Amino acid sequence: MIKLSILSVFIPTFLFVSLTPGMCMTLSMVLGMTQGVKRTLWMMAGELVGVGLVAAAAGAGVAALMLRQPELFALFKWVGGVYLGYLGVMMWRSRGRMAIPLENVDLPPASRGQLALQGFITAVANPKGWAFFVALLPPFLDASRSLAGQLAVLITLILVIEFICLLLYAAGGRGLRRALGESGNVRLLNRIAGTLMVGVGLWLALG
């Protein structure tokens, strides 16, 4: 197990980092705005799987090897960035499954798999996330204790904190939708969401 003194430092540290606006939090806000909090849970599921995978790999030392393969990250980054950018342009134009339907326009909602894939790609294709976990986890691990047990506790805490923060951002997006939707500015809402989504795509591809 991990000492309480370590957890008392780890929890507020990761909470502060998670609450800081980033790619995943922006994505959660955008989808909370256009898809609603309930459907955004599917994106969160994919994102949390990705975060858990990255954290586990970092703790096991795999991330150090991955960070020495820039061409792999370049592929992930560009494919993921172009995909998110395309979705953002479609949202800006009030088209596609991610956009909020305009009046008298019946658009099928984004599929659960599509939402989950967005979250997973955004989490796994971010090299800064890998580097962050490489830097964050080792100081909280005790070499004299079971590595697997310590990682299980820390990753569980990471996922719980990440989920709470994602929910907060998604709820913020839903609140913005209500504020603008009541005044009939659905197209404006789509353009805000689309612009943010394009920004996430550029952030992922060029960051």
C-alpha positions in Angstrom: 0.0 0.0 0.0 0.9 3.7 -0.3 1.6 5.9 2.7 -1.1 8.5 3.5 1.6 11.2 3.5 2.3 10.4 -0.2 -1.4 10.3 -1.1 -1.9 13.7 0.6 0.5 15.2 -1.9 -0.4 13.1 -4.9 -4.1 13.8 -4.9 -4.1 17.6 -4.8 -1.2 17.6 -7.3 -3.1 15.5 -9.9 -6.4 17.3 -9.2 -4.7 20.6 -10.0 -3.2 19.2 -13.2 -6.5 17.7 -14.3 -8.5 20.8 -13.7 -6.1 22.8 -15.9 -7.7 23.3 -19.3 -6.2 20.8 -21.8 -7.1 18.8 -24.9 -9.2 16.2 -23.1 -11.0 18.7 -20.9 -11.8 21.0 -23.9 -13.1 17.9 -25.8 -15.3 17.1 -22.9 -16.7 20.6 -22.8 -17.3 20.6 -26.5 -19.2 17.3 -26.4 -21.1 18.3 -23.3 -22.2 21.3 -25.3 -23.2 19.5 -28.5 -24.0 15.9 -27.3 -25.1 16.4 -23.7 -23.4 15.1 -20.5 -25.0 11.7 -20.8 -23.7 10.9 -24.3 -20.3 12.5 -23.4 -19.8 9.7 -20.9 -18.9 7.4 -23.8 -16.1 9.8 -24.8 -15.0 9.8 -21.2 -14.9 6.0 -21.1 -12.5 6.0 -24.1 -10.4 8.8 -22.6 -10.1 7.0 -19.3 -9.1 3.8 -20.9 -6.4 5.8 -22.8 -5.2 7.6 -19.7 -5.1 4.4 -17.7 -3.1 2.7 -20.5 -0.6 5.6 -20.7 -0.3 5.8 -16.9 0.3 2.0 -16.6 2.9 2.1 -19.4 4.6 5.0 -17.8 4.8 3.3 -14.4 6.1 0.1 -16.1 8.8 2.0 -17.9 7.3 1.5 -21.4 6.8 5.2 -21.9 10.5 5.9 -21.8 10.8 3.6 -24.9 7.8 5.1 -26.6 9.1 8.6 -26.2 12.2 7.6 -28.2 9.9 6.7 -31.1 8.9 10.2 -32.4 7.7 8.8 -35.7 5.0 6.8 -33.9 3.8 9.8 -32.1 3.9 11.9 -35.3 1.5 9.4 -36.9 -0.8 9.3 -33.9 -0.8 13.1 -33.6 -1.5 13.9 -37.2 -4.1 11.3 -37.8 -5.9 12.2 -34.5 -5.5 16.0 -35.2 -6.8 15.8 -38.7 -9.8 13.7 -37.5 -10.7 16.1 -34.8 -10.2 19.1 -37.1 -12.5 17.6 -39.7 -15.2 17.1 -37.0 -14.7 20.7 -35.9 -15.2 22.1 -39.4 -18.4 20.0 -39.7 -19.6 21.3 -36.4 -18.8 24.9 -37.4 -21.0 24.4 -40.5 -23.8 22.8 -38.3 -23.3 19.5 -40.2 -22.4 16.0 -39.2 -23.4 13.9 -36.2 -21.4 16.0 -33.7 -23.3 19.3 -34.4 -26.4 20.4 -32.6 -29.2 20.0 -35.2 -30.8 23.2 -36.5 -34.5 23.6 -36.6 -36.3 21.1 -38.9 -33.1 19.2 -39.4 -33.0 15.6 -38.2 -29.4 14.5 -37.8 -28.5 11.1 -36.3 -26.4 11.5 -33.1 -22.8 10.5 -32.9 -22.3 6.8 -32.2 -21.1 5.5 -28.9 -18.1 4.0 -30.6 -17.2 7.3 -32.4 -17.4 9.2 -29.1 -15.3 6.6 -27.3 -12.7 6.6 -30.1 -12.4 10.4 -29.9 -11.6 10.2 -26.2 -9.1 7.3 -26.6 -7.2 8.9 -29.5 -7.0 12.2 -27.7 -5.5 10.6 -24.6 -3.1 8.1 -26.2 -1.8 10.3 -29.1 -0.7 13.1 -26.7 3.1 12.8 -26.2 2.9 15.5 -23.5 0.6 13.1 -21.5 3.2 10.3 -21.7 6.0 12.7 -20.7 3.9 14.0 -17.8 3.2 10.5 -16.4 6.9 9.6 -16.7 7.7 12.7 -14.6 4.8 12.4 -12.2 4.6 8.8 -11.2 8.2 7.8 -10.2 8.5 10.3 -7.2 5.4 8.7 -5.7 6.6 5.1 -6.0 8.5 3.3 -3.3 11.1 0.8 -4.6 10.8 -1.3 -1.4 7.1 -2.0 -1.9 5.1 -3.9 -4.6 5.2 -1.8 -7.8 2.0 -3.4 -9.1 0.0 -2.6 -5.9 1.2 1.0 -5.8 0.4 1.5 -9.5 -3.0 0.1 -9.0 -3.8 2.6 -6.2 -2.3 5.6 -8.1 -4.0 4.8 -11.4 -7.3 4.3 -9.7 -7.0 7.7 -8.1 -5.9 9.2 -11.4 -9.0 7.8 -13.2 -11.4 8.9 -10.5 -10.0 12.5 -10.4 -9.9 12.6 -14.2 -13.5 11.5 -14.4 -14.7 14.1 -12.0 -12.9 16.8 -13.9 -14.3 15.6 -17.2 -17.8 15.7 -15.8 -17.2 19.3 -14.6 -16.1 20.4 -18.0 -19.0 18.6 -19.7 -21.5 20.2 -17.3 -20.0 23.6 -18.2 -20.5 22.9 -21.9 -24.1 21.9 -21.2 -24.7 25.1 -19.3 -23.3 27.1 -22.2 -25.7 25.3 -24.5 -28.6 26.1 -22.3 -27.6 29.8 -22.2 -27.2 30.2 -25.9 -29.9 27.7 -27.0 -32.6 29.5 -25.2 -31.9 32.6 -27.3 -32.1 30.5 -30.5 -28.3 30.9 -31.2 -27.8 27.2 -32.1 -25.7 28.1 -35.1 -23.5 30.3 -32.9 -23.2 27.4 -30.4 -22.1 25.0 -33.2 -19.5 27.5 -34.3 -18.1 27.9 -30.8 -17.9 24.2 -30.4 -16.5 23.7 -33.9 -13.8 26.3 -33.3 -12.8 24.7 -30.0 -12.7 21.2 -31.7 -10.5 22.5 -34.5 -8.3 24.0 -31.8 -8.0 20.6 -30.1 -7.1 19.1 -33.4 -4.4 21.6 -34.1 -3.1 21.3 -30.5 -2.9 17.5 -30.9 -1.2 17.7 -34.3 1.2 20.5 -33.7 1.8 20.4 -30.0 
